[in-house]
């Protein structure tokens, strides 16, 4: 089982990720965030295997977030 989170500033995109990941039996989407900095707090407490990241977000890009 892969544990995952999704980060995207658009709630509609997060809904798409939630719906698609629910169809994949080995992905457990633990949380989704519209604010990348809230995701950082979550990641400091929880271990995950997979990130779904939006590349272009208002405060920080997905690439900068990953680095």
N, CA, C and O atoms as CSV, one atom per row, in Angstrom:
chain,resi,resn,atom,element,x,y,z
A,1,UNK,N,N,0.847,-1.176,0.000
A,1,UNK,CA,C,0.000,0.000,0.000
A,1,UNK,C,C,0.895,1.243,0.000
A,1,UNK,O,O,1.824,1.353,0.800
A,2,UNK,N,N,0.600,2.167,-0.904
A,2,UNK,CA,C,1.291,3.454,-0.950
A,2,UNK,C,C,0.428,4.507,-0.262
A,2,UNK,O,O,-0.735,4.695,-0.619
A,3,UNK,N,N,0.993,5.180,0.709
A,3,UNK,CA,C,0.276,6.291,1.327
A,3,UNK,C,C,0.635,7.564,0.583
A,3,UNK,O,O,1.788,7.771,0.203
A,4,UNK,N,N,-0.364,8.418,0.378
A,4,UNK,CA,C,-0.162,9.594,-0.461
A,4,UNK,C,C,-0.880,10.807,0.114
A,4,UNK,O,O,-1.799,10.691,0.924
A,5,UNK,N,N,-0.424,11.985,-0.339
A,5,UNK,CA,C,-1.170,13.222,-0.127
A,5,UNK,C,C,-1.197,13.968,-1.456
A,5,UNK,O,O,-0.388,13.722,-2.350
A,6,UNK,N,N,-2.150,14.886,-1.554
A,6,UNK,CA,C,-2.270,15.714,-2.754
A,6,UNK,C,C,-2.230,17.180,-2.342
A,6,UNK,O,O,-2.835,17.577,-1.346
A,7,UNK,N,N,-1.508,17.978,-3.125
A,7,UNK,CA,C,-1.399,19.411,-2.863
A,7,UNK,C,C,-1.699,20.143,-4.159
A,7,UNK,O,O,-1.002,19.976,-5.160
A,8,UNK,N,N,-2.752,20.961,-4.126
A,8,UNK,CA,C,-3.159,21.734,-5.299
A,8,UNK,C,C,-3.978,22.912,-4.806
A,8,UNK,O,O,-4.789,22.761,-3.892
A,9,UNK,N,N,-3.780,24.078,-5.395
A,9,UNK,CA,C,-4.531,25.253,-4.960
A,9,UNK,C,C,-5.959,25.268,-5.505
A,9,UNK,O,O,-6.759,26.116,-5.107
A,10,UNK,N,N,-6.287,24.360,-6.395
A,10,UNK,CA,C,-7.631,24.293,-6.975
A,10,UNK,C,C,-8.387,23.088,-6.404
A,10,UNK,O,O,-8.007,21.944,-6.657
A,11,UNK,N,N,-9.452,23.339,-5.637
A,11,UNK,CA,C,-10.217,22.232,-5.049
A,11,UNK,C,C,-10.774,21.245,-6.079
A,11,UNK,O,O,-10.898,20.055,-5.788
A,12,UNK,N,N,-11.108,21.724,-7.269
A,12,UNK,CA,C,-11.627,20.820,-8.310
A,12,UNK,C,C,-10.558,19.798,-8.707
A,12,UNK,O,O,-10.865,18.624,-8.912
A,13,UNK,N,N,-9.322,20.240,-8.812
A,13,UNK,CA,C,-8.227,19.323,-9.147
A,13,UNK,C,C,-8.031,18.294,-8.037
A,13,UNK,O,O,-7.758,17.126,-8.311
A,14,UNK,N,N,-8.168,18.725,-6.795
A,14,UNK,CA,C,-8.056,17.780,-5.682
A,14,UNK,C,C,-9.174,16.750,-5.723
A,14,UNK,O,O,-8.952,15.582,-5.401
A,15,UNK,N,N,-10.365,17.165,-6.114
A,15,UNK,CA,C,-11.467,16.216,-6.248
A,15,UNK,C,C,-11.169,15.163,-7.310
A,15,UNK,O,O,-11.479,13.986,-7.124
A,16,UNK,N,N,-10.574,15.577,-8.410
A,16,UNK,CA,C,-10.198,14.635,-9.465
A,16,UNK,C,C,-9.178,13.630,-8.933
A,16,UNK,O,O,-9.305,12.428,-9.168
A,17,UNK,N,N,-8.177,14.119,-8.222
A,17,UNK,CA,C,-7.158,13.225,-7.655
A,17,UNK,C,C,-7.785,12.260,-6.659
A,17,UNK,O,O,-7.464,11.071,-6.664
A,18,UNK,N,N,-8.678,12.759,-5.804
A,18,UNK,CA,C,-9.353,11.895,-4.829
A,18,UNK,C,C,-10.143,10.796,-5.533
A,18,UNK,O,O,-10.061,9.626,-5.158
A,19,UNK,N,N,-10.907,11.176,-6.551
A,19,UNK,CA,C,-11.735,10.192,-7.261
A,19,UNK,C,C,-10.900,9.155,-7.994
A,19,UNK,O,O,-11.214,7.965,-7.959
A,20,UNK,N,N,-9.843,9.598,-8.654
A,20,UNK,CA,C,-9.006,8.650,-9.397
A,20,UNK,C,C,-8.199,7.745,-8.461
A,20,UNK,O,O,-8.078,6.546,-8.710
A,21,UNK,N,N,-7.654,8.312,-7.397
A,21,UNK,CA,C,-6.855,7.486,-6.485
A,21,UNK,C,C,-7.737,6.480,-5.735
A,21,UNK,O,O,-7.260,5.414,-5.346
A,22,UNK,N,N,-8.999,6.806,-5.532
A,22,UNK,CA,C,-9.916,5.866,-4.877
A,22,UNK,C,C,-10.142,4.611,-5.726
A,22,UNK,O,O,-10.533,3.569,-5.199
A,23,UNK,N,N,-9.903,4.705,-7.011
A,23,UNK,CA,C,-10.081,3.561,-7.911
A,23,UNK,C,C,-8.854,2.656,-7.970
A,23,UNK,O,O,-8.897,1.578,-8.564
A,24,UNK,N,N,-7.764,3.097,-7.354
A,24,UNK,CA,C,-6.520,2.315,-7.363
A,24,UNK,C,C,-6.359,1.679,-5.980
A,24,UNK,O,O,-6.123,2.381,-4.997
A,25,UNK,N,N,-6.486,0.375,-5.908
A,25,UNK,CA,C,-6.549,-0.279,-4.592
A,25,UNK,C,C,-5.288,-0.142,-3.737
A,25,UNK,O,O,-5.372,-0.253,-2.514
A,26,UNK,N,N,-4.139,0.094,-4.337
A,26,UNK,CA,C,-2.917,0.162,-3.543
A,26,UNK,C,C,-2.494,1.592,-3.186
A,26,UNK,O,O,-1.387,1.796,-2.686
A,27,UNK,N,N,-3.360,2.586,-3.436
A,27,UNK,CA,C,-3.078,3.970,-3.033
A,27,UNK,C,C,-4.055,4.373,-1.935
A,27,UNK,O,O,-5.272,4.268,-2.086
A,28,UNK,N,N,-3.490,4.835,-0.836
A,28,UNK,CA,C,-4.282,5.345,0.282
A,28,UNK,C,C,-4.013,6.849,0.382
A,28,UNK,O,O,-2.980,7.268,0.904
A,29,UNK,N,N,-4.941,7.647,-0.118
A,29,UNK,CA,C,-4.802,9.103,-0.067
A,29,UNK,C,C,-5.172,9.558,1.340
A,29,UNK,O,O,-6.347,9.602,1.703
A,30,UNK,N,N,-4.156,9.893,2.121
A,30,UNK,CA,C,-4.354,10.254,3.528
A,30,UNK,C,C,-4.948,11.639,3.701
A,30,UNK,O,O,-5.764,11.854,4.598
A,31,UNK,N,N,-4.545,12.599,2.841
A,31,UNK,CA,C,-5.006,13.981,3.008
A,31,UNK,C,C,-4.806,14.737,1.705
A,31,UNK,O,O,-4.054,14.324,0.823
A,32,UNK,N,N,-5.507,15.860,1.620
A,32,UNK,CA,C,-5.312,16.765,0.489
A,32,UNK,C,C,-5.278,18.187,1.032
A,32,UNK,O,O,-5.927,18.501,2.030
A,33,UNK,N,N,-4.519,19.032,0.364
A,33,UNK,CA,C,-4.282,20.379,0.855
A,33,UNK,C,C,-4.368,21.393,-0.279
A,33,UNK,O,O,-3.880,21.151,-1.383
A,34,UNK,N,N,-4.994,22.528,0.006
A,34,UNK,CA,C,-4.943,23.661,-0.924
A,34,UNK,C,C,-3.841,24.622,-0.512
A,34,UNK,O,O,-3.499,25.536,-1.263
A,35,UNK,N,N,-3.292,24.425,0.659
A,35,UNK,CA,C,-2.212,25.261,1.167
A,35,UNK,C,C,-0.976,24.386,1.372
A,35,UNK,O,O,-0.986,23.469,2.194
A,36,UNK,N,N,0.079,24.673,0.626
A,36,UNK,CA,C,1.291,23.851,0.692
A,36,UNK,C,C,1.944,23.892,2.064
A,36,UNK,O,O,2.549,22.907,2.487
A,37,UNK,N,N,1.832,25.008,2.764
A,37,UNK,CA,C,2.473,25.124,4.067
A,37,UNK,C,C,1.766,24.276,5.127
A,37,UNK,O,O,2.402,23.821,6.078
A,38,UNK,N,N,0.468,24.062,4.973
A,38,UNK,CA,C,-0.234,23.122,5.846
A,38,UNK,C,C,0.232,21.695,5.569
A,38,UNK,O,O,0.315,20.873,6.481
A,39,UNK,N,N,0.533,21.413,4.315
A,39,UNK,CA,C,1.044,20.087,3.953
A,39,UNK,C,C,2.410,19.838,4.588
A,39,UNK,O,O,2.712,18.716,4.994
A,40,UNK,N,N,3.228,20.874,4.674
A,40,UNK,CA,C,4.542,20.729,5.318
A,40,UNK,C,C,4.366,20.305,6.769
A,40,UNK,O,O,5.072,19.416,7.246
A,41,UNK,N,N,3.435,20.931,7.471
A,41,UNK,CA,C,3.169,20.549,8.864
A,41,UNK,C,C,2.748,19.084,8.953
A,41,UNK,O,O,3.199,18.355,9.836
A,42,UNK,N,N,1.880,18.657,8.032
A,42,UNK,CA,C,1.432,17.271,8.007
A,42,UNK,C,C,2.609,16.327,7.769
A,42,UNK,O,O,2.728,15.300,8.437
A,43,UNK,N,N,3.475,16.672,6.824
A,43,UNK,CA,C,4.604,15.809,6.476
A,43,UNK,C,C,5.634,15.699,7.592
A,43,UNK,O,O,6.379,14.721,7.654
A,44,UNK,N,N,5.682,16.679,8.459
A,44,UNK,CA,C,6.603,16.595,9.598
A,44,UNK,C,C,6.120,15.580,10.629
A,44,UNK,O,O,6.904,15.118,11.458
A,45,UNK,N,N,4.833,15.230,10.581
A,45,UNK,CA,C,4.260,14.292,11.548
A,45,UNK,C,C,3.982,12.918,10.965
A,45,UNK,O,O,3.971,11.924,11.692
A,46,UNK,N,N,3.758,12.853,9.652
A,46,UNK,CA,C,3.342,11.609,9.006
A,46,UNK,C,C,4.321,11.206,7.909
A,46,UNK,O,O,4.921,12.058,7.253
A,47,UNK,N,N,4.472,9.906,7.721
A,47,UNK,CA,C,5.302,9.385,6.640
A,47,UNK,C,C,4.398,9.039,5.462
A,47,UNK,O,O,3.381,8.363,5.622
A,48,UNK,N,N,4.778,9.506,4.285
A,48,UNK,CA,C,4.021,9.164,3.079
A,48,UNK,C,C,4.989,8.654,2.014
A,48,UNK,O,O,6.198,8.874,2.088
A,49,UNK,N,N,4.426,7.970,1.030
A,49,UNK,CA,C,5.229,7.390,-0.047
A,49,UNK,C,C,5.100,8.150,-1.355
A,49,UNK,O,O,5.987,8.070,-2.205
A,50,UNK,N,N,4.010,8.886,-1.528
A,50,UNK,CA,C,3.696,9.476,-2.826
A,50,UNK,C,C,3.092,10.864,-2.651
A,50,UNK,O,O,2.210,11.067,-1.817
A,51,UNK,N,N,3.578,11.821,-3.448
A,51,UNK,CA,C,3.049,13.193,-3.460
A,51,UNK,C,C,2.416,13.478,-4.813
A,51,UNK,O,O,3.029,13.239,-5.854
A,52,UNK,N,N,1.200,13.985,-4.797
A,52,UNK,CA,C,0.598,14.555,-5.995
A,52,UNK,C,C,0.732,16.061,-5.836
A,52,UNK,O,O,0.106,16.652,-4.956
A,53,UNK,N,N,1.544,16.684,-6.681
A,53,UNK,CA,C,1.847,18.112,-6.535
A,53,UNK,C,C,1.413,18.909,-7.748
A,53,UNK,O,O,1.644,18.512,-8.890
A,54,UNK,N,N,0.783,20.039,-7.482
A,54,UNK,CA,C,0.514,21.029,-8.523
A,54,UNK,C,C,1.830,21.770,-8.771
A,54,UNK,O,O,2.529,22.129,-7.823
A,55,UNK,N,N,2.161,21.993,-10.017
A,55,UNK,CA,C,3.406,22.688,-10.330
A,55,UNK,C,C,3.295,24.181,-10.051
A,55,UNK,O,O,4.199,24.780,-9.470
A,56,UNK,N,N,2.184,24.775,-10.467
A,56,UNK,CA,C,2.044,26.230,-10.340
A,56,UNK,C,C,1.002,26.558,-9.276
A,56,UNK,O,O,-0.203,26.451,-9.501
A,57,UNK,N,N,1.508,26.963,-8.105
A,57,UNK,CA,C,0.643,27.387,-7.001
A,57,UNK,C,C,1.020,28.825,-6.643
A,57,UNK,O,O,2.120,29.273,-6.966
A,58,UNK,N,N,0.129,29.543,-5.985
A,58,UNK,CA,C,0.390,30.963,-5.736
A,58,UNK,C,C,1.575,31.257,-4.810
A,58,UNK,O,O,2.337,32.189,-5.067
A,59,UNK,N,N,1.739,30.478,-3.742
A,59,UNK,CA,C,2.785,30.801,-2.764
A,59,UNK,C,C,4.114,30.106,-3.029
A,59,UNK,O,O,5.181,30.664,-2.772
A,60,UNK,N,N,4.037,28.891,-3.543
A,60,UNK,CA,C,5.245,28.105,-3.787
A,60,UNK,C,C,4.946,27.132,-4.918
A,60,UNK,O,O,3.853,26.570,-4.987
A,61,UNK,N,N,5.902,26.936,-5.791
A,61,UNK,CA,C,5.678,25.982,-6.883
A,61,UNK,C,C,5.846,24.559,-6.345
A,61,UNK,O,O,6.506,24.338,-5.330
A,62,UNK,N,N,5.250,23.624,-7.033
A,62,UNK,CA,C,5.403,22.229,-6.637
A,62,UNK,C,C,6.842,21.770,-6.688
A,62,UNK,O,O,7.261,20.941,-5.880
A,63,UNK,N,N,7.600,22.296,-7.625
A,63,UNK,CA,C,9.019,21.938,-7.742
A,63,UNK,C,C,9.799,22.477,-6.543
A,63,UNK,O,O,10.614,21.763,-5.960
A,64,UNK,N,N,9.550,23.728,-6.176
A,64,UNK,CA,C,10.225,24.299,-4.998
A,64,UNK,C,C,9.805,23.563,-3.733
A,64,UNK,O,O,10.623,23.348,-2.840
A,65,UNK,N,N,8.558,23.183,-3.653
A,65,UNK,CA,C,8.064,22.431,-2.503
A,65,UNK,C,C,8.838,21.117,-2.373
A,65,UNK,O,O,9.269,20.750,-1.280
A,66,UNK,N,N,9.007,20.427,-3.469
A,66,UNK,CA,C,9.682,19.131,-3.467
A,66,UNK,C,C,11.157,19.260,-3.092
A,66,UNK,O,O,11.697,18.430,-2.361
A,67,UNK,N,N,11.792,20.297,-3.596
A,67,UNK,CA,C,13.222,20.490,-3.320
A,67,UNK,C,C,13.421,20.923,-1.895
A,67,UNK,O,O,14.555,21.138,-1.467
